[in-house]
Amino acid sequence: MINADFVYTSANDGTCLIRPLTARAETFWKENNLISKVIDNNEDYYIIKAVDGPGICSKIRESGMDFSS
């Protein structure tokens, strides 16, 4: 079983929603200054531009973390 570190989903409006699920994901998010890609947030998710999503996801995967399905 894979332990997911992030939840990522498309909002179908040119944005995507992402949320760190684990402490290491939260640390990764902060250490890589990914908050700079956040254009808004809600109670549960950071909202990022869809064009930034693939780069952020690649960086997350390269660090050995994964997403929930």
C-alpha positions in Angstrom: 0.0 0.0 0.0 1.3 3.4 -0.9 1.1 6.2 1.6 0.0 9.3 -0.2 1.7 12.6 0.7 -0.5 14.9 -1.4 -4.0 15.2 -2.8 -4.1 16.9 -6.3 -7.1 17.6 -8.4 -8.1 19.8 -11.3 -10.8 22.4 -10.7 -11.5 22.6 -14.5 -11.3 26.4 -14.5 -7.6 26.9 -15.2 -6.7 26.0 -11.6 -5.8 23.0 -9.6 -6.2 22.1 -5.9 -3.4 20.6 -3.9 -3.1 19.7 -0.3 -0.1 18.2 1.7 -1.3 15.2 3.7 1.8 14.3 5.7 4.3 16.2 7.8 7.1 15.5 5.2 4.8 16.8 2.5 4.2 20.0 4.5 8.0 20.3 5.1 8.7 19.7 1.4 6.1 22.4 0.4 7.7 25.0 2.7 11.4 24.1 1.9 10.7 24.4 -1.8 8.8 27.6 -1.5 5.9 26.2 -3.4 3.6 28.6 -1.5 4.9 31.2 -4.1 2.8 29.3 -6.7 -0.4 29.6 -4.7 -2.9 32.1 -6.1 -5.6 31.5 -3.5 -6.6 29.0 -0.9 -9.7 27.6 0.8 -10.2 25.7 4.0 -8.7 22.5 2.6 -6.6 23.2 -0.4 -4.0 25.5 -1.9 -5.2 26.8 -5.3 -2.5 26.9 -8.0 -2.6 27.7 -11.8 -3.1 24.6 -13.9 0.0 25.5 -15.9 2.1 25.2 -12.7 0.7 21.8 -11.8 2.8 19.5 -13.9 6.1 21.1 -12.7 5.0 20.9 -9.1 3.9 17.3 -9.5 7.1 16.3 -11.1 9.1 17.9 -8.3 7.0 16.0 -5.8 7.5 12.7 -7.5 11.2 13.2 -8.0 11.5 13.6 -4.2 10.0 10.2 -3.7 6.5 11.3 -2.6 3.2 10.3 -4.2 -0.5 11.3 -4.5 -3.7 9.8 -3.3 -6.0 8.5 -5.9 
